[in-house]
Amino acid sequence: MAIGLAALLDDVAAIAKSAAASVDDVAAMTGKASARAMALVVDDAAVTPQYLKEATPNRELPMVWRIAKGSLLNKAIILPIILIISTVYPPILTPLLMLGGLYLSFEGAEKIIEHFTNDHPDQEAAAVDEEPKNEDEVVRSAVTTDFILSLEIMVISLSTIADQPLGIKIVSLIFVAIIITAVVYGAVALLIRIDDTGLKLMADKNSDFKQKLGRSMVTSMPTILNVISVIGTMAMLWVGGHILLSGLATLGLEAPHEIVALAVGAVEGVVGGIPVLGPVLSWLTDTLCSAIFALVVGSILAVIISLFTHEKQTGKVSLRKERLAKQKQNN
């Protein structure tokens, strides 16, 4: 009896040890997958507040919650699809990932081009379109944009842990979806409440400190959003370029990747023996080369796409102007 009990306890201990190891594996893979997708996380957090500009203060947080639920639904739809595709035909993951790299490169390059040219194609259309969007339309538009970003987040995350057992991939990606959604929309909720909190502090006539703090919170909000946008843009270019370089090397076109490797090797040859500084400069060199490659590719894509969309956008703006002029005449 004692022997049987000891054997049972040994089995229980072995099962517990195995379960603990699995939990550790899932935690490690979740962290690894989440880190690779951080570029899109920053961009998502920077983009979403733009959809809430016209929302009244009492509807901002409910709208964020609705968009967050839509984001989770997006990821729930995407996850089984990419898992099935990657399981049935694993080589498809590289071109899927490269499509994400192209998207990141295009988005990053387009933002830089718009910044230096002050060319924002949607602004003129928005200026002549005076019909306010209702909350459902705004949420639907934000969730649609999130679908693209969520697709890239999940594909990038999956590529990071593609060599893991299916069970660990499933559980890890579920945690990635939940954690990233919570981080993104938690950050958005905090961002959109900074100015409101500042205004409340400014209204406190009994405390000069609170008034100064509130004024600082309100005036710093545009700077905070700009900094987040810049960081997101640079992260998109770096990650997008790295994905494209690695993908091209996997598909047999190794020259671009080798050029970057030569640049990194040259830096390591000069400062590689210096503690801390050597690894940091090597990483910065790889990051800068990847970002430059993405900027070139993204700029080419931006030019090509603008040729197809400019005429359509111009026609749309003209129609809206005509409609607005007729409305004014009728009034």
Secondary structure as UniProt FT lines:
FT   HELIX           2..36
FT   HELIX           38..47
FT   HELIX           48..52
FT   TURN            53..54
FT   HELIX           57..88
FT   HELIX           90..92
FT   HELIX           93..117
FT   HELIX           121..128
FT   HELIX           135..160
FT   TURN            161..163
FT   HELIX           166..202
FT   TURN            205..206
FT   HELIX           208..250
FT   TURN            251..252
FT   HELIX           255..271
FT   TURN            272..273
FT   TURN            275..276
FT   HELIX           277..330
//
